[in-house]
Amino acid sequence: MAGDTDFLLLYDELGLAPGVSDLDALKQAYRRRVSQLHPDRTGVASDVDAVRLQRLNRLYGAALAFEQRYGRLPAAVAATRRPEPVMDADTPAPPRNSGGHERRLQRVQPRPPPRRNRARYYFALVILLALAFAIWGVGVVAR
């Protein structure tokens, strides 16, 4: 299981430094390495290359999942994270409104905007129908 998430093997296989924080560079190196190992490109079906390709795919998928979860690449420096606030002895701690029992905040999906155009559409439909009956009525009366 440790081999599944050993991202240093991924960077070593791709020929990248472990501190790379550019996702595009990782993707480009991955695609280049896959094209080197893929049996359709090389013309030789080797078991060793197949195992290396499977391991590379597994590590790359784990790295992308890590990036989606934490917002950075696995071995990259965590510079994109917010720094923790520094509390001095002089600054008082912020008051807690919950009395010590904090609830986990659930992510609330934003509501869709309210439908305000429905009345306008009905009004336009009524006007069009009235106009159509007026034109039809004029044609019937003119006969």
Secondary structure in CASP SS format (residue, H / E / C, confidence):
PFRMAT SS
TARGET T0000
AUTHOR 0000-0000-0000
METHOD secondary structure of the structure
MODEL  1
M C 1.00
A H 1.00
G H 1.00
D H 1.00
T H 1.00
D C 1.00
F H 1.00
L H 1.00
L H 1.00
L H 1.00
Y H 1.00
D H 1.00
E H 1.00
L H 1.00
G C 1.00
L C 1.00
A C 1.00
P C 1.00
G C 1.00
V C 1.00
S C 1.00
D C 1.00
L H 1.00
D H 1.00
A H 1.00
L H 1.00
K H 1.00
Q H 1.00
A H 1.00
Y H 1.00
R H 1.00
R H 1.00
R H 1.00
V H 1.00
S H 1.00
Q H 1.00
L H 1.00
H C 1.00
P H 1.00
D H 1.00
R H 1.00
T H 1.00
G C 1.00
V C 1.00
A C 1.00
S C 1.00
D H 1.00
V H 1.00
D H 1.00
A H 1.00
V H 1.00
R H 1.00
L H 1.00
Q H 1.00
R H 1.00
L H 1.00
N H 1.00
R H 1.00
L H 1.00
Y H 1.00
G H 1.00
A H 1.00
A H 1.00
L H 1.00
A H 1.00
F H 1.00
E H 1.00
Q H 1.00
R H 1.00
Y H 1.00
G C 1.00
R C 1.00
L C 1.00
P C 1.00
A C 1.00
A C 1.00
V C 1.00
A C 1.00
A C 1.00
T C 1.00
R C 1.00
R C 1.00
P C 1.00
E C 1.00
P C 1.00
V C 1.00
M C 1.00
D C 1.00
A C 1.00
D C 1.00
T C 1.00
P C 1.00
A C 1.00
P C 1.00
P C 1.00
R C 1.00
N C 1.00
S C 1.00
G C 1.00
G C 1.00
H C 1.00
E C 1.00
R C 1.00
R C 1.00
L C 1.00
Q C 1.00
R C 1.00
V C 1.00
Q C 1.00
P C 1.00
R C 1.00
P C 1.00
P C 1.00
P C 1.00
R C 1.00
R C 1.00
N C 1.00
R H 1.00
A H 1.00
R H 1.00
Y H 1.00
Y H 1.00
F H 1.00
A H 1.00
L H 1.00
V H 1.00
I H 1.00
L H 1.00
L H 1.00
A H 1.00
L H 1.00
A H 1.00
F H 1.00
A H 1.00
I H 1.00
W H 1.00
G H 1.00
V H 1.00
G H 1.00
V H 1.00
V H 1.00
A C 1.00
R C 1.00
END
